[in-house]
Structures are given as structure tokens and as C-alpha cells.
Amino acid sequence: MSSGIIQEVEKLITRFNTNCPFKIASALGIHVIYEDLGSTLGYFNQHFRIKIIHINENTSEEKQQFICAHELGHAILHPHANTPFLKKFTLYSTDKMEQEANLFALRLLFLAGVYHGQLSIKEAVERYGIPKKVISNNLKGH
């Protein structure tokens, strides 16, 4: 599945000539809204065919970029999954969906930066607040 995610990211970057998750979301007609989400960083939902990425307005601009990329991953890979509902009201494990959205976000944001010397993984972790475990789990062998 990871190779399919990587291909999807590469296709989006080529199609829209950017790796900016906000620009890609806009081009796909996905609304991005900022709100006070308390301890929640962000989430994606779809209501009457309207796709919305919700981002916690109390996070840094860099973290908002990663949150948007992660939630864009859900919008593209899991458009009909209501992950907040699944987590709260069912026994369904959303771990695989979260891992896929993390891989999508990392590839979207760092495919160019990390691999062309613009950002080291350490810098990416510090700048975007991404747990090291997420990066090491998703960038091994790539």
C-alpha cells in the first residue's frame, strides 16, 4: 500500500505543480477552516459532499502545514471514513489509516526538501513538530 500512497503523492505534486497541502486542497475543492479545537490538532470530515479539513488555530504555521497534509491524506485515501466517529464510538482501530495519512503527509511535504538537502530529518522534526517515530517509521528504506 505504501507504494500506492507514494505514487498518489507524486501524481498530485505533478498535477498541481506544488507540494503545498493548502494549494492542493484548494485545487481539489476541499475547504480548510481554522478553529479552536482544544487538544485536537485537526480532522477531516465530509458533509453533504463538502470536504472540510479542520485545523487547530492555536498551532504554529509549520505544524498547521503538517496537519493540513495529514488531513489531506485522509481526504484522498479515506474520503468516506469518519475517523473521529470511529475512534469515539466503535471498536474499529484507525491505526492503519493514521499511518497511511502520516506517510502521505511526510511524502508530500518532505519528498523534495529532505531528499534534495534542503531539510534534514532532524530539522523537519524540530520545525514541524512531527514525532521522530513517525518519520523513522515512514522514511525507512526510501
ZIMOLIN-V257418 format. One record per residue. RES is the residue in three letters. PHI is phi in radians with two decimals (* if undefined). BURIAL is b if it has 24 or more other C-alpha atoms within 12 Angstrom, else e. D_FIRST is the distance of its C-alpha to the first C-alpha in whole Angstrom. Layout:
RES_PHI_BURIAL_D_FIRST / RES_PHI_BURIAL_D_FIRST
//
This chain:
MET_*_e_0 / SER_-1.10_b_4 / SER_-1.17_e_5 / GLY_-1.16_e_5 / ILE_-1.18_b_6 / ILE_-1.07_b_9 / GLN_-1.12_e_10 / GLU_-1.09_b_11 / VAL_-1.10_b_13 / GLU_-1.07_b_14 / LYS_-1.10_e_15 / LEU_-1.14_b_17 / ILE_-1.07_b_19 / THR_-1.17_e_20 / ARG_-1.07_e_21 / PHE_-1.81_e_23 / ASN_0.96_e_24 / THR_-2.81_e_23 / ASN_-1.97_b_21 / CYS_-1.30_b_23 / PRO_-1.10_b_21 / PHE_-1.19_b_24 / LYS_-1.17_e_25 / ILE_-1.16_b_22 / ALA_-1.01_b_22 / SER_-1.05_e_26 / ALA_-1.10_e_25 / LEU_-1.56_e_23 / GLY_1.34_e_25 / ILE_-1.64_b_24 / HIS_-1.39_b_27 / VAL_-2.06_b_27 / ILE_-2.18_b_29 / TYR_-1.91_b_31 / GLU_-2.71_e_32 / ASP_-1.37_e_34 / LEU_-1.86_e_31 / GLY_1.13_e_33 / SER_-1.53_e_30 / THR_-1.43_e_27 / LEU_-1.39_b_25 / GLY_3.09_b_24 / TYR_-2.82_b_22 / PHE_-2.04_b_21 / ASN_-2.55_b_23 / GLN_-2.27_b_24 / HIS_-2.29_e_27 / PHE_0.88_e_29 / ARG_1.17_e_26 / ILE_-1.66_e_27 / LYS_-1.61_b_24 / ILE_-2.37_b_25 / ILE_-1.81_b_23 / HIS_-1.79_b_26 / ILE_-2.19_b_27 / ASN_-1.17_b_29 / GLU_-1.21_b_32 / ASN_-1.62_e_33 / THR_-1.87_b_30 / SER_-1.16_e_31 / GLU_-1.04_e_30 / GLU_-1.12_b_27 / LYS_-1.16_b_26 / GLN_-1.08_b_26 / GLN_-1.13_b_24 / PHE_-1.15_b_21 / ILE_-1.02_b_21 / CYS_-1.07_b_21 / ALA_-1.10_b_18 / HIS_-1.09_b_16 / GLU_-1.23_b_18 / LEU_-1.09_b_17 / GLY_-1.01_b_13 / HIS_-1.09_b_14 / ALA_-1.05_b_16 / ILE_-1.54_b_14 / LEU_-1.52_b_11 / HIS_-2.36_b_13 / PRO_-1.10_b_16 / HIS_-1.84_e_18 / ALA_-1.54_b_17 / ASN_-1.68_b_20 / THR_-1.09_b_19 / PRO_-1.04_b_23 / PHE_-1.15_e_24 / LEU_-1.02_e_21 / LYS_-1.16_e_22 / LYS_-1.47_e_26 / PHE_-2.03_e_27 / THR_-2.30_e_24 / LEU_-1.64_e_23 / TYR_-1.17_e_19 / SER_-1.45_e_17 / THR_-1.71_e_16 / ASP_-0.96_e_14 / LYS_-1.11_e_11 / MET_-1.12_b_11 / GLU_-1.16_b_13 / GLN_-1.10_b_11 / GLU_-1.14_b_8 / ALA_-1.16_b_12 / ASN_-1.13_b_13 / LEU_-1.07_b_10 / PHE_-0.99_b_11 / ALA_-1.10_b_15 / LEU_-1.07_b_15 / ARG_-1.15_b_14 / LEU_-1.12_b_16 / LEU_-1.40_b_19 / PHE_-1.98_b_19 / LEU_-0.94_b_17 / ALA_-1.41_e_21 / GLY_-1.03_e_23 / VAL_-1.22_e_22 / TYR_-1.45_e_21 / HIS_-1.98_e_25 / GLY_1.35_e_27 / GLN_-1.31_e_27 / LEU_-2.42_e_26 / SER_-1.46_e_26 / ILE_-1.06_b_23 / LYS_-1.03_e_26 / GLU_-1.12_e_27 / ALA_-1.12_b_24 / VAL_-1.09_b_24 / GLU_-1.20_e_28 / ARG_-1.22_e_28 / TYR_-1.73_b_25 / GLY_1.21_b_26 / ILE_-1.51_b_22 / PRO_-1.01_e_22 / LYS_-0.96_e_22 / LYS_-1.04_e_20 / VAL_-1.10_b_17 / ILE_-1.19_b_17 / SER_-1.12_e_18 / ASN_-1.20_e_14 / ASN_-1.77_b_12 / LEU_-1.93_b_14 / LYS_-1.06_e_15 / GLY_1.25_e_15 / HIS_-2.00_e_14
//
